[in-house]
């Protein structure tokens, strides 16, 4: 099984509007933490997530989280 690339060993702290988003799972996106299609040709796919209201979020950029797309602190061990 392919392993994702670590983009950064820290979460992205963002304030997002309500809506649909696509989180990068492969770590290759130039638009991390969001998908730009760089996973093409791999086993990875973008992960769609929806926010019902404007929200402060911490999105994983190390791609090791157990709670995707949200940071769970896994970056402290990569």
C-alpha positions as CSV (number, residue, x, y, z in Angstrom):
1,X,0.0,0.0,0.0
2,X,1.3,3.4,-0.9
3,X,2.1,5.9,1.9
4,X,1.3,9.5,1.6
5,X,4.0,12.1,1.5
6,X,4.4,14.4,4.5
7,X,3.7,17.9,3.2
8,X,4.4,19.7,6.5
9,X,4.8,18.5,10.1
10,X,2.3,21.0,11.3
11,X,-1.4,21.6,10.8
12,X,-3.0,24.3,8.7
13,X,-4.9,26.7,10.9
14,X,-7.8,28.1,8.8
15,X,-11.1,29.9,9.1
16,X,-13.4,28.4,6.5
17,X,-16.8,29.3,5.2
18,X,-19.6,26.8,5.2
19,X,-19.4,24.5,2.1
20,X,-17.7,21.5,0.6
21,X,-13.9,21.1,0.6
22,X,-11.6,18.4,-0.8
23,X,-8.6,17.6,1.4
24,X,-5.4,16.2,-0.1
25,X,-4.6,12.7,1.2
26,X,-1.5,12.1,-0.9
27,X,0.6,15.0,0.3
28,X,1.6,16.0,-3.3
29,X,-0.8,18.9,-3.8
30,X,0.7,22.3,-4.4
31,X,-2.4,23.7,-2.8
32,X,-2.1,21.7,0.5
33,X,-4.1,21.1,2.6
34,X,-6.5,21.0,-0.3
35,X,-6.4,18.7,-3.3
36,X,-5.2,19.9,-6.7
37,X,-5.4,16.5,-8.5
38,X,-1.7,15.7,-7.9
39,X,-2.8,12.2,-6.7
40,X,-3.6,11.1,-10.3
41,X,-1.8,7.8,-11.0
42,X,-1.7,6.9,-7.4
43,X,-4.1,4.9,-5.1
44,X,-5.1,8.2,-3.3
45,X,-8.2,10.2,-3.8
46,X,-9.3,13.6,-2.4
47,X,-11.4,13.4,0.8
48,X,-14.5,15.5,0.6
49,X,-15.7,17.1,3.8
50,X,-18.5,19.6,4.4
51,X,-18.8,22.4,7.0
52,X,-22.3,23.4,7.9
53,X,-21.2,26.8,9.1
54,X,-18.2,29.1,9.1
55,X,-15.6,27.4,11.3
56,X,-12.0,27.6,12.6
57,X,-10.3,24.3,11.7
58,X,-6.9,22.7,12.0
59,X,-6.3,20.5,8.9
60,X,-3.7,17.8,8.8
61,X,-0.7,18.4,6.5
62,X,1.4,15.5,7.6
63,X,-1.2,13.0,6.2
64,X,-0.8,10.7,9.2
65,X,-3.9,11.7,11.1
66,X,-6.4,9.1,12.3
67,X,-9.2,11.7,12.1
68,X,-8.9,13.0,8.5
69,X,-9.0,15.8,7.5
70,X,-8.5,17.2,11.0
71,X,-5.2,17.2,12.9
72,X,-4.9,14.8,15.7
73,X,-1.3,15.6,16.7
74,X,0.3,12.8,14.6
75,X,2.7,15.4,13.2
76,X,4.7,15.3,16.5
77,X,5.9,11.8,15.6
78,X,6.9,12.3,11.9
